[in-house]
Amino acid sequence: MNLSKDEKEKLILLAQVHDIGKIGIPDDILNKKGKLAPDEWEIMKSHSEKGYRIALSSSELSKIAVLILKHRERWDGTGYPIGLKGDEIPLECRILAIVDSYDAMTHQRPYNNPKTPEEAFKEIERCAGTQFDPVVAKVFIETFRERI
C-alpha cells in the first residue's frame, strides 16, 4: 500500500489500541451472545468517540486520536460516528477495517463461530465497495491468500 514509515507506525499503534473506548462499554453489551438491541448498539457505537477522548489525553496516543475516532467508518458512507465515505476515510482506518474484520471472522467471538480463512476472504470480497475500500480489499486478499 506504499505507506510511509510514519503511516506504518500509526497503523501498528492503531491496530493495538483502536478499541480502547470499549473500556467505557458495559460488559453485558460487550459479551452479549447474539444481536444487540438498538439501544445497546447505540451504546456500542459510542466506543469510537470514547476512545478518541481517551487518546487525546495521552501524549503517546494523541497522534492517532483522529484515527481511533474514524476507525468504524465504511467505504460507502454508512459507518460511524461521522459518516465519512471513500477516500475521506484515512488509509490506516481503511486497512484496519479489513484486518480487524478478518481477525473477528476467523477467531471465536461470543457472537459468532469462526470462519475459515477462505470464507473470510469471500466475505471481504463481497463487502468490497460497501464496507471496505475495494483496492485495499484486493491487496489484502492477494497478499494473504498466498500465505495460508
C-alpha positions in Angstrom: 0.0 0.0 0.0 3.1 2.2 -0.1 2.7 3.5 3.4 5.3 5.9 4.8 7.3 4.9 7.9 5.1 7.3 9.9 1.9 5.8 8.5 3.1 2.3 9.2 3.9 3.2 12.8 0.5 4.8 13.3 -1.2 1.8 11.7 0.6 -0.6 14.1 -0.4 1.5 17.1 -4.0 1.9 15.8 -4.2 -1.9 15.4 -3.2 -2.3 19.1 -5.5 0.3 20.7 -8.3 1.1 18.2 -11.0 -0.3 20.6 -9.7 1.4 23.7 -13.0 3.2 24.0 -14.7 -0.2 24.8 -13.4 0.2 28.3 -16.4 2.5 28.7 -18.9 0.0 27.4 -20.8 -2.3 29.9 -19.6 -5.9 29.9 -23.1 -7.3 29.3 -23.1 -5.5 25.9 -19.5 -6.4 25.0 -20.1 -10.1 25.8 -23.6 -10.5 24.6 -24.3 -13.6 22.5 -26.5 -12.7 19.6 -27.6 -9.5 18.0 -27.5 -6.3 20.0 -30.8 -4.4 20.6 -31.0 -0.9 19.0 -30.3 0.9 22.3 -27.3 -1.5 23.0 -26.0 -0.9 19.5 -26.1 2.9 20.1 -24.1 2.4 23.3 -21.6 0.2 21.5 -21.1 2.7 18.7 -20.0 5.3 21.2 -16.7 3.5 21.7 -15.0 5.3 18.8 -15.7 8.7 20.4 -14.8 7.4 23.9 -11.5 6.1 22.5 -10.9 9.4 20.7 -11.2 11.3 24.0 -9.0 8.8 25.9 -6.3 9.1 23.2 -6.4 12.9 23.2 -5.4 12.8 26.9 -2.4 10.6 26.2 0.9 12.0 24.8 1.6 8.7 23.1 -1.8 8.1 21.6 -2.8 11.7 20.8 -1.1 11.3 17.4 -3.7 8.6 16.4 -6.7 10.0 18.2 -8.4 11.0 15.0 -7.7 7.5 13.5 -9.4 6.0 16.6 -12.4 8.3 16.0 -12.7 7.3 12.4 -11.9 3.5 12.5 -15.5 2.4 12.2 -16.3 4.4 9.1 -17.3 2.5 6.0 -16.4 2.9 2.3 -20.0 3.6 1.3 -20.5 6.3 4.0 -22.8 4.2 6.3 -20.2 3.9 9.1 -19.9 5.8 12.3 -19.5 8.2 14.0 -19.1 10.8 11.2 -20.4 9.0 8.1 -17.2 9.6 6.1 -17.1 8.0 2.6 -14.4 6.6 0.3 -11.1 8.5 0.4 -12.4 10.8 3.1 -11.5 7.9 5.4 -7.8 7.8 6.4 -6.0 4.9 4.7 -4.9 3.5 8.0 -8.5 3.1 9.0 -9.4 1.5 5.7 -6.7 -1.0 6.2 -7.6 -1.7 9.8 -11.2 -2.2 8.8 -10.3 -5.2 6.7 -7.6 -6.6 9.1 -9.9 -6.3 12.1 -12.8 -7.9 10.3 -10.7 -10.8 9.1 -9.5 -11.3 12.7 -13.0 -11.2 14.0 -14.3 -13.6 11.4 -11.5 -16.2 11.9 -11.5 -16.3 15.7 -14.1 -17.3 18.2 -16.2 -14.5 19.5 -19.2 -14.5 21.8 -21.5 -13.6 18.9 -20.2 -16.0 16.2 -18.3 -19.1 15.3 -15.0 -18.7 13.4 -14.9 -18.9 9.6 -12.1 -20.5 7.6 -9.6 -18.1 6.0 -11.2 -18.7 2.6 -14.7 -18.0 3.9 -13.4 -14.7 5.4 -11.7 -13.8 2.1 -15.0 -14.3 0.3 -16.8 -12.1 2.8 -14.3 -9.4 2.4 -14.7 -9.7 -1.4 -18.5 -9.5 -1.0 -18.2 -6.3 1.1 -15.6 -4.6 -1.1 -17.1 -1.4 -2.3 -19.6 -1.1 0.5 -18.0 -1.8 3.9 -14.4 -1.9 2.6 -12.2 0.0 0.2 -12.2 -2.2 -2.9 -8.5 -1.6 -3.6 -7.4 -2.3 -0.1 -9.6 -5.4 0.0 -8.0 -6.7 -3.3 -4.4 -6.1 -2.0 -5.2 -7.8 1.4 -6.7 -10.9 -0.2 -4.0 -11.2 -2.8 -1.3 -10.8 -0.2 -2.7 -13.2 2.5 -4.4 -15.8 0.3 -0.9 -16.8 -0.9 0.3 -17.2 2.7 -2.4 -19.5 4.0 
